[in-house]
Amino acid sequence: MWNAVRDVFLGKDIKGCCFYLRKVNNLGLKTAYERREGVHQYVRKLMALPFLIGTHIFPAFRALKNVAAT
């Protein structure tokens, strides 16, 4: 994926990490993340929020929060 990002954003300083996997571990969610598709998809959606247009981030977060509360 990072190669594709570099190809699109030529000459830009691209930084990123998979810190969320460490956070999943620290929160004790590793087993659920690995075994339950719903948990896996939810965490992935949370981690995708920064890639949205700025004005869409908070509404998307609220929608995810509502899903978690059900």
C-alpha positions as CSV (number, residue, x, y, z in Angstrom):
1,M,0.0,0.0,0.0
2,W,2.8,2.5,0.9
3,N,4.3,2.1,-2.5
4,A,1.0,3.1,-4.1
5,V,0.7,6.1,-1.8
6,R,4.3,7.2,-2.7
7,D,3.5,6.8,-6.4
8,V,0.5,9.1,-6.1
9,F,2.1,11.7,-3.8
10,L,5.5,12.0,-5.5
11,G,8.0,14.1,-3.6
12,K,6.0,14.2,-0.4
13,D,7.2,13.0,3.0
14,I,5.0,10.0,3.8
15,K,4.9,8.7,7.4
16,G,2.7,6.1,9.0
17,C,2.6,3.2,11.3
18,C,0.4,0.4,12.7
19,F,0.3,1.8,16.2
20,Y,-3.3,0.7,16.4
21,L,-2.2,-3.0,16.6
22,R,-0.2,-2.2,19.7
23,K,-3.1,-0.3,21.1
24,V,-5.4,-3.3,20.4
25,N,-2.9,-5.5,22.3
26,N,-2.7,-3.0,25.2
27,L,-6.4,-2.8,25.6
28,G,-6.7,-6.6,25.8
29,L,-8.5,-6.8,22.5
30,K,-6.0,-8.9,20.5
31,T,-8.0,-12.2,20.7
32,A,-11.3,-10.5,19.8
33,Y,-9.6,-8.5,17.0
34,E,-8.1,-11.7,15.5
35,R,-11.1,-14.0,16.0
36,R,-14.2,-11.8,15.6
37,E,-14.7,-10.2,12.2
38,G,-17.0,-7.6,13.7
39,V,-14.4,-6.3,16.1
40,H,-11.7,-6.4,13.4
41,Q,-13.9,-4.4,11.0
42,Y,-14.8,-1.9,13.7
43,V,-11.2,-1.2,14.6
44,R,-10.3,-0.9,11.0
45,K,-13.1,1.7,10.5
46,L,-11.9,3.7,13.5
47,M,-8.3,3.7,12.1
48,A,-9.6,4.8,8.7
49,L,-11.2,8.0,10.1
50,P,-8.1,10.2,9.5
51,F,-8.3,9.4,5.8
52,L,-11.7,11.0,5.4
53,I,-12.3,14.6,4.5
54,G,-12.1,16.7,7.6
55,T,-15.7,17.6,7.8
56,H,-16.7,14.0,7.6
57,I,-14.6,12.7,10.4
58,F,-16.8,13.7,13.4
59,P,-20.1,12.5,11.9
60,A,-18.4,9.2,10.9
61,F,-17.0,8.8,14.5
62,R,-20.4,9.5,15.9
63,A,-21.9,6.8,13.7
64,L,-19.3,4.3,14.8
65,K,-19.9,5.3,18.4
66,N,-23.6,4.6,18.0
67,V,-22.9,1.2,16.5
68,A,-20.7,0.4,19.5
69,A,-23.4,1.3,21.9
70,T,-25.9,-1.1,20.4
